[in-house]
Amino acid sequence: MKLELQLPKDRFLAGESIDVDLRLTNTGPSSVEAPLLKDEANDFPVYTLTGPGFPQGETFSYRSVKWKEPGSVPPATSPMVRSVRPGSSLAGGFRLQEWKPLDQPGRYTLQARIEWKGWTASSDPVSFTLEPAASMGAGLGVDAGVARRGPLRLVWLTQAAEGRALGQTLVYEKRPDLGEVKHSGAQTLRQVGPRATEPFIPWANFDPAEGLWGWHGWREEGTLLALPIGAETPQSFDLGSPAARLVRPALMAAPSGDLDQFVLSEDGRELRWVRFSFPSGEGTASAPTVRWKHVLPAPALAARAALGTVAQGGSRRVALVSEEGGALVLHLVDVGDGSGPARVRSARVPQGHALRASEPGIGIDDQGGTRVAVVFSTDAAGTRLALAEAVFPSDAGGVPTAGETPLASLDKGERVAEAAVVYGVPGPQAPHGLVLLEGGDALSVASPERRFRLPSPPALPLTPLRLNTTTYVVLVDPQKGAFLEGLH
C-alpha cells in the first residue's frame, strides 16, 4: 500500500488555508482492507507535524481532533473500512489550519502513517513554510435580498516578503442564533501592486454562484482596478485623483453581473457612478465608463451605497452626510437603474456636527422606503455622541423625517477614531454599528452604555455587518489574518 501527501504549494501566508490532499493506493496483486481516510471512528491515518512550537513533533488524527471528551482518546472499537482493489485508491483531504492552528512563522514538515492488519504505509514527508504577513486592509461581500444566501466573502490585502497580495476567505454562518461563523478556504488570489489598498467585493442582489459572476477589486492611488472572475487582467479606471473617495460597498445587480462603484470627487462636491462591464461569452468587456454624475449641494463628508432587490428593480441608492448652516444633513440619492434622472432628497438634524470617519448606514425596506443613520455629535467638541436617523418614504411625494437618539458622553480628552452604522441583512431593522475611540475602547450603537475592547484590532475603515440577530465586525490578527467576529 502506498500513502501519499500533497500540498498545492510550499509557501503559505499566515492565516491562509493549507489544503492537504491524501491518497492511499493498492500497489499489490489482491484486494486489501483499509480504513477510510477521514472518519472519526478510525485511529488512522496518524499525522506528525514538526515545526515551530512542535520541535519534537505533534501527533494527531481525525479522531483525536474531533474528540471532545475529557482525558485521552480511547482506541476505536468499530472502525470504518473499505476494500481497495489492486490499482485502486482511497482519497481524502483536510485543511491543516482547521485541525492544528499554526501561529508561528517558519518551516514545517507533515507526515502520515497507517498501521493496519498486517500492513504499514508511511508517506514521504512534505514541507512548507508559513510566512508572516501584515494586513493592508479588508472588505466584505454579501448577497443581500436573496432567499438562500451563499457564504460571505472576505477579501484582504497582505504585505509579505514577496510583495503585496490579494486574497479571499469564505465565511459561513455556523450558528446564526448564537452569532457563530466558520472561516474556510483562505487563499491568495494574485499579486498586486505595492501601493494597492481598499480591497473590495461587490454586494449583490442575487447569488453570484448561479452564473459564476463575481469581481475582486482594489485601488492603487488614483487608479481603480476590478478583476472579473475567470479573467487574468483587471480592468482599470482613472479616478482623477488619489484623494477621490470610494463609496462602500461596490454593487452588482442581476442579471448583468456588472460592477457599479460610486465615487466622490476630491472635494466631495461631485458623485460619480462608474460602471465595469462583466465580459460576455469569449469576448472582452468594454472599457469602464462614468455612467452618471451629479453635483452635490454641499461637500459630502461621508457616504454609503445600497442596492434594492431584483423585485425592486435593483435600485441603486447612496446616502450622503454633510453639514449646512450649523445642521447635520442626511441626503438620499436615488439613482434607480440608471435609466432616468436621479432623485435627491434631504433631511436635517439641527445643531448637529459630523464626526471624522463616521460612515452612515443605509437600508432599503420591503416597500421601497429607505432609512439612513449616522453617528454624530451634538456639540462642536465631538463629545456628546448621538445617532441621527432619517426615514425616506418610497412615495416620491413623501416628506423625509429625521430624529436623533443620544448615545454617550465622552470624558475630557476622549475622541472618536472611527464609527460605522449598518442595517440588517435582510433588513432594514433597527440601526446597529460600532464606535471606536482613540484609546481603543469601543461602543455598540445598540447598547452604548457598555464599553468593551475588541479581541483584535479592527480592519480600517470599520466594517461591521448586521446578519440575522448578530452584529459582526472585520478584525485583523497577525496569525489569523482578517476574520469576522461577532459582538456579543
N, C-alpha and C positions, 0 to 999 in steps of 0.2 A: 504494500500500500504506500502510495506517495502523497505526502502532505505538503501543500504549497501556500505561502502567504504572499500577498501582493499589495503594494501601495500605489496610488496614482502618481505620486511624485515623492521626492526625498527631502523637500523643504516645505515647511508649513509656517504660517504666521500664527502668533499667539491668538487663541480664540477660534482659529479655523478648524473645520471638521477634518479629522484624519480617518478616512474611509479605508477599512481593512477588508480585502477580499480573501476568502479561504476556499481551497479546493482539495478534496480527497479523491484520489484516482486509484482504481484497482488495476495494478500492473501485472497481476498474476494470471494463471490459466483457469481459475474457477471462481465462482461467486464467493463473496466474503461478507459476513455480517459486520456492520459498522454503526456507531452511534450517530444520530442526527447531530449536525454541527452547531445548531443553535436551539437547544431545548433545555429548559431549567430542570428537567428530570434527569439530565446526564451530567456526570462528573467531568467528562471530556468533550472537546479538547481543553487542555490546560495551557494557559499562556504565561509567559515570563517576560516582564517588561523591565529593562535595565536602563538607567539614565539618571539625571539629576533628581535627587530625592529618593532614588531606588538603587543605590550603589551595589547592593547585594542581590538585586532582582526582586521584583514584586510578582508573586504568582496568583493567578485568578482564573476563574472560568465563568461561563454564562450563569451557571447555577449559583456560584458564590456571589456574583454581582446582584442577582435577583433575590437572594436570601435575605429576609428582613428580621428573622427571629434572633433573640439574643444567643450568644455563645457561638461555637464553631459550627460549620456547616456539616451535617451528618452525611454519610455516604448515600448515594442514590440507591433506591431499592427496586424501582421499576423503570429502568432506562428505556428510552425511545430509540429504536434501532431501524435499520433499513438494510436489505440485501443489495449489495453492489455487484453487478455482473462484470466480467472481465472487460477492461477497456472503458467502463463507465465511471462516472464521478458523482460525488455529492458536492454541492457548492453552497456557500453561505457568505455572510459578511456582517460587519458591525461598524459603528462609529466609536473609535477608541476613546474620544473625549467624553462620550456619554457613559462609558464603563469605568474609565480611570481618568478623571480630570487631571490635566498636566498644567502646573502653574509655574514651572521654572524653565526658562530657555536652555537650550543645549542639545547634545546629541543623545538619541535614544535608540535602543535595539529591542525588537519584539520577536519572539519565537513561539511556536505552537507545538504541542506534543499530544499524542493519543496512545494509550496503552489499553489493549482490548483483546481478551480471549485468545491469547496465543500470538498476537502480532503487535508491533510497535511502529509508530511512524512519527518522525520529527521533521519539522520544516527547517529549511535554511533560515537563519536569522535575517530579518530585514531591518535596515537602519534608516533613520530620518532625523532631521534637525528641526527643532522648534525655535523660531526666531522671534525676538522681541519686536514689537511694533507699537508705534504711537498713533492714537486715534486722531484723525484730522477732520472729523465730522460724521454725522449720520442722518439719515432720513427714513421715513416710514411710508409704505404704500398700502392702501386699504381699498378693498372692493366694497363700496358703500351702496346701499339701496338694492342689494340682491338677496334673494331668499336663502340661498346657501352660499355662504362666504368661504372662499378658499383661505389658505394661510396668509397671514400678514407677511409683508416683505420688508425686511430691514436692510437698507443699503448703507454702506460705510466706506470711508476712505482711511487708509492706514499709511504710515510712513515707516519703511523698513530700510535695511541696508541696501537693498536693490532698487529702491525708489518708492514712489507713491503708487498705491494700488487701489482699485475699486473692487468692492466685494459685496456679497449679499448673504443674509441669514433668513431662513424661513422660521416664522413664529406661529405656533398652533395654540388655540385655546384648549388647554387640558382640562381645567375645571372652571368653567365660566362663573359658576355660582360662588367660587372661592377666590376668583382672580388669579388662577394659576395658569401659566403658559409654559410651553415647551419650545426650546430653541433647537433647530436642527439644520443640518446641511450648510453650515457656514463655509463659504468658499470664495477665493479670489477670482474675479471675473476677468480683469485685464489690468495692465499697467496704464497709468495716466500721466499727464504732465506734472512737473514738480510744483506747479502753483495751483493744482486742482483743489477746489473747495466746494462746499454746498452740494453734496451728493443728493440725488432725489429719485424717487419712483413716483409716477403719477397716481392719483386717486382715480378709481374707475367706477362707473355706474353699471358694470356688468362683470362677469367672471372672465378675465382675460385668457384663462387656460382653455376656454371653449374654442377659441380660434387662434391660439398661440400668438396673441397680441402682447405687446409689452415694451417698455422702454426703461433704460437706465440713463440718468443724466447727471451732469456736473457743470461747474463753470471754471474757467481759467482766466482770472482777471476780467477783462471786458468781453470775453467770448463765452457763449452758452453752447454746450455740446450735449447732444442727445443721441443715444445708440438704440435703434430698434432691435428687438430680439431676432437673432439669426443673421444680423449684419456684422461685418468686420470693421467698417469705417463709420465713425459717428458723423452725424450731420452737425453743422456749426452755424451759429448766428452771431453777428457782431452787435453787442448791446450798446455800443457807442461810448461807453464809459465804464471803468471798473467800479464806479460808485453807483451804477444803476442797481436797483434792488429787485430781487426775485420775490414774487408773491407766492407764498406757500399755500396749499400744495399745487404742483402741476396737476392738470386734469386730463383724463382720457375718457371720451364718451363713445358709446355704441352708436352706430355699427361700424364706424370707420377705423377706430383704433388710433386716430391721430392724436398727437400730443399738443396740448394747449398750455402755454406758460404766460401768465400775466407778469408784466414788468413795470416798475415805477422808475421814472426818469431820475437823474441825479438830484434834481431839486425837488422831487416829489410832486411836481405840478402836472405831470402827464402820465396816464395809464395806458399801456400798450398790451395788445393781445398778440402773442407770437405763436404761429402755427407750424408744427413739424408734421409733415405728412408721412403716414406709415406706408412703406413700399408695397405695391400691389403686384402679385404674381412674381415673375422673374425680373420685372423692370425696376428701374431705380426711382426713388422718390423725388418729387420736385423739391427745389430749394426752400428752406424755411422762409416764411414771409410774415410781415406785420399785417394781420387781418383787420385790425381795428385799433384806433387810438382815440383818446378823449382827454381834453384839457380840463383839469380839476379846478374848482373854485378856490381852493386853498391847498397849500402843500400837505400831502399825506404823510403822517408821521409813522403809521403802521398800517398793515393790510393783511387780509386773509381771503382765500378763494374757496368756493364751494360749487358742487355740481349736483343738479337735480337728477332724479331718477329717469329711466327711459320713458316711463309713463308721463313724466312732466316735460318731456322733450329735451332732456339733457341740458336744462337751462344753466348757464354759467353766471355766477354772481360773485361779486367782490365786495368785501367790507373794508371801509377806509376809516381811519381816525385822524382828526385834525383839531386844531384849536382856532377859534374865531371869536374875536371880541370878548375874551375872558370866559368863553364857554367851551366845553368839550363837545365836539360834533361827530356823530356816527353817520357815515354815508353808506348807502347801499347802491352799488352799480349793477344793474340787471342787464346783462348783455344778451340773454336768451341764447338762441342757437347761432346768432350772428347774422341772421337773415334780415333783421330790421334794426332800427336805431336803438341805442341803449337808453335805459330809463334810470335816472339818478334821483334818489330821494334821501332826505336827511332828517335826523332827529338830534335835538340839542339837550345837553345837560348843563344848566347854568353853574357858573363858578367851578368848572372842572379843569383839571390840569393833567395833560398827558404825561405818562411816565416814559423814561427812556427804556427802550427794548421791551415794551409791553404789547404783545401780539393779540389782536382781537380773536374771538371765536365767532363762527357763523354757521347757522344751521337752517336747513330748509325742511318745513314740516310737510305732512301728507297732503295738506290743502294748498300747498304752494306758497304759504307765508314764510317769512324769513325773520330770524332772530339774530341779533348782533350784540355781543357783550365784550367788555374790556375792563381790565383793572386800571384804575386811575387814582388820582389824589384830589381831595377837596381843598387842599392848601398848596400854596406855591412851593413850600419846602419839601413836598413829597413825603410827608409823614403820616397823613390821615388817609389810609387806603380805603377805597370803596370799589364796588362793582357797578358799572353802568350797563344797562341792557335796553336795547331798542327793539320794538316789535314793528315789522313792516308787513301790513296785510297783503294778501295775494291780490285783492282788488286794486286795480290801477288807481282808483279814486280814493282808496282808503288812506286815512291820515296816520302816519307813524307816531308812535308814542315811546317815551323814554322814561326810565326811572333809575334810581340808584339805591344800593344796599351797602351800608357800612361794613367793612371787613375787619380792619385792625388799625391801631395807632402805634407807630414805631417809636422807640426810645430815641433820645437825642443822639445824633451821630449815626443812626442806622439808615441805610439806603437800600432801595430795591435794585438788585442787579439785573434780573430778568423776570418777566411774567408772561403767562400764556393762558388763554381761556379756550376751552373746547366744548362742543356739544356732542351728545351721544351718537354712536353708530350702532343700530339705526337711531334716528332722532328727528328733530332735536328734543332733548329732555331739558331739565334744568341745567344751567351752565356749570361746568366744572373747570378745574385747572389748577395751576401752581404758581406761587410767588416765591422767588429765590432771593434772599437777602445777601448783601455783600459779605457778611460774616459767615455765610454757609447755612444759616437756618432757612427752613422752608415753611410755607404756609399753604394749606389747601384752601381753594376758593370755597369749597363746600363746608369746611369746618375751620375757619381762620383762627379760632380761639386757641388752637393747639399748634405749637411749633414742633418741628421734628427735623432730623438730619437724614438726608438721603444716604443709602448704604454705599454708593459710589458716586463720583462726580457725574453730573448730567451732561449729555450731549448739548452743545450750544449751536444755534439758539434752542431754547427749551422746546421739547417735542412731546407734549402729553397727548394721550388718546383715551377717550371715554368709550369703553366697549362693554355692552350689557350693563352690569352693575358695578364695574370697577374702573377706576381711573389709573392708567398706566403712564409711565414716562420712560423715555430712552435714556439709559445710563451708559457709562463707559468704564470698563475695568482694564487695567494693564494686561491681565492674563486672559480674561474672558472676551475682551473686545467690547463692541456695542451690544447691548441687550435691553429687553423690555422688562420693567419691574412694576408690579402692582403696588399702589399706595393704599395700605390697609390702615 
